[in-house]
Amino acid sequence: MSTADARMEDLLARFTKARGLESDRRWAEEAFARFVLDDVRENVMVRELEEAVAVVEVSGTRPEKLFGPAADWARSRRDELAEDGEAVLAVESPLTWRAVPGNALLISALFSVPFAVVMAFDGLTLDYSWPHLLMPLVLGTLMAVVITVWSRTILRRSFAATVAMTGAVTLLLATGAALLFTGLQDVVVFTGSVAWLLAVVGAYLLLGLLGFRLLPRDQSTGDASAQEIPDDGTWALVLGGTLRGRLGYSDERARQIVQEARSHAEASGRTLAEEFGTPAEYASRLPADTRRRQRLYAVLLTAVAAYWVGMLVFEWLSPEETVQWWRVAGAVLFPVLAGVQWRGAVRKHADG
């Protein structure tokens, strides 16, 4: 257990000990989860929870009565601190190309488990073709490349341009993967027991571990560009990308904030770096646009849901196709997830 994990566990234990009730700990866990999901800095969330548990210990009153629902309290504290100009958000560095191989192996290891579960329903004896064996690796590599393209492009391009660029790269890579699998689908490497899936998953998990331990990884530096910012133009460019990428700001809102920072620095006669520090330090004092991010997630899940439903309808209407159980599951699960996401986005807008 890391020092940070041990500190948080001790803090949660204080909530339990304060009144001797597990419900207080659950309140703290929910608040902590909300902080984490909102990218709040670790030192900020620990300080806020320490202050909250101190009030509970002195008053002997349950935290929900003192502060309200945990998630609402965490959000309100995040917004209040950001409005006061405190560095609240943990703004990480963009993904780097050198880390793609390691990230691809980690993602592949995660993908290998559900793929093995799906394959296990095909019978006790399986034909292991190259697509069966390589699917997690290909999809893991595709996802690692796509998220890196997004992370790098959003720094210098508008949101619309980033979506177009990422979509084009995704389409190109997906087409290449489809052609590869089509050419290899009839090539059976070996026929064996379903138990061989354990070896396949084990191999992917081992590759993921080796990739995590041995290959270069993205290191969080707390700045979108840890090195010296050479001029105001570069500083403004990095800030705009950070606002669009990590905080979910629209292009217009990001441009407005960058211009406000420029005007303030010009009035003071100092450079942007001298006036505000690094772009990430400045961005960490601003509240994330959670409403817009919620809507974007909802749109993404809707697109995924439409794909799964479309594939199910295609199989259902094609006489030569057999409807697979996992397609039915996906066609049910993703519309439900999209509906939940849209409900949260609409409720957040109504509350705003």
Beta strands, then each sheet from edge to edge (+ up, - down):
strand 1: 125-129
strand 2: 188-193
sheet 1: 1+ 2-
end
